[in-house]
Amino acid sequence: MSLENSNREVFINGIDYMELESVGSCIDRDGIVYPMNVDGTIDTNCGVDWLETSDEWSESVSEEDCGLLNDWLLEINYSVEAI
């Protein structure tokens, strides 16, 4: 699935986000997931690294959103640093 065809990329206040409709969230280019408010705005005060999302969140991501998330993470070159 190509991000160019997804129509889910949002640019707000100079920051790119990808909407994940199935879980009511957005993810930014740093791999931080934010909840969406009822009015469609992004709650930037409650972000969490996508690797730290709950099992319930992960299990709720639709197949389509999972594909978009994987493409997004590849596009932003997201990597996990070993400690």
Sequence and secondary structure as in RCSB ss.txt:
>XXXX:A:sequence
MSLENSNREVFINGIDYMELESVGSCIDRDGIVYPMNVDGTIDTNCGVDWLETSDEWSESVSEEDCGLLNDWLLE
INYSVEAI
>XXXX:A:secstr
  GGGT  EEEETTEEEEEEGGGTEEEETTSEEEEB TTS B TTS EEGGGS HHHHHHS HHHHHHHHHHHHH
TT      
